[in-house]
């Protein structure tokens, strides 16, 4: 699941997020993974990788540090991150 960072800014937002996750598991969900990053952050990580060394992203079945991925894979991740900062 992908969430724009602005969706998780307030205490009320976080409570709703927790409710969502708890409901998912109560209804039989077994596993869930979240991304909460903007396209702008990923693009900045390409330009300035030294400032984003700990940025983790979900990649087809595994999680890895964005800045160590090959550029073509970084571009693919950016292309599927549709959320823009408003």
RASUL-V480303 format. One record per residue. N is the residue number from 1. RES is the residue in one letter. NEAR is the number of other ideal C-beta (glycine too) atoms within 10 Angstrom. D_LAST is the distance of its C-alpha to the last C-alpha in Angstrom with 1 decimal. Layout:
N:RES:NEAR:D_LAST  N:RES:NEAR:D_LAST
//
This chain:
1:X:12:19.6  2:X:14:16.1  3:X:15:13.7  4:X:18:10.1  5:X:12:10.9  6:X:13:9.0  7:X:14:11.7  8:X:13:14.4  9:X:10:13.9  10:X:10:16.8  11:X:7:20.4  12:X:8:20.1  13:X:13:17.3  14:X:12:19.7  15:X:10:22.6  16:X:13:21.1  17:X:16:20.5  18:X:10:24.1  19:X:10:25.3  20:X:12:23.8  21:X:14:25.4  22:X:11:28.7  23:X:10:28.8  24:X:14:28.4  25:X:11:31.3  26:X:8:33.4  27:X:7:33.2  28:X:6:34.6  29:X:11:31.7  30:X:6:33.0  31:X:6:30.1  32:X:10:26.4  33:X:9:24.1  34:X:12:20.4  35:X:16:17.8  36:X:15:14.8  37:X:22:13.3  38:X:16:10.4  39:X:17:11.5  40:X:13:11.0  41:X:16:13.3  42:X:20:15.8  43:X:14:15.9  44:X:14:16.5  45:X:23:19.2  46:X:15:20.9  47:X:8:21.1  48:X:10:22.1  49:X:15:23.6  50:X:7:25.7  51:X:11:22.6  52:X:17:21.6  53:X:11:25.0  54:X:8:24.3  55:X:16:21.2  56:X:11:22.5  57:X:20:21.5  58:X:15:23.1  59:X:14:25.3  60:X:7:27.5  61:X:6:29.4  62:X:7:29.0  63:X:11:26.7  64:X:14:26.9  65:X:14:25.6  66:X:23:23.0  67:X:18:24.6  68:X:10:28.1  69:X:17:27.3  70:X:8:28.4  71:X:8:26.0  72:X:7:26.4  73:X:15:25.4  74:X:20:22.4  75:X:14:21.4  76:X:14:22.0  77:X:20:19.8  78:X:18:16.9  79:X:10:17.6  80:X:10:17.5  81:X:19:14.3  82:X:9:12.2  83:X:17:9.0  84:X:9:6.2  85:X:10:3.8  86:X:6:0.0
//
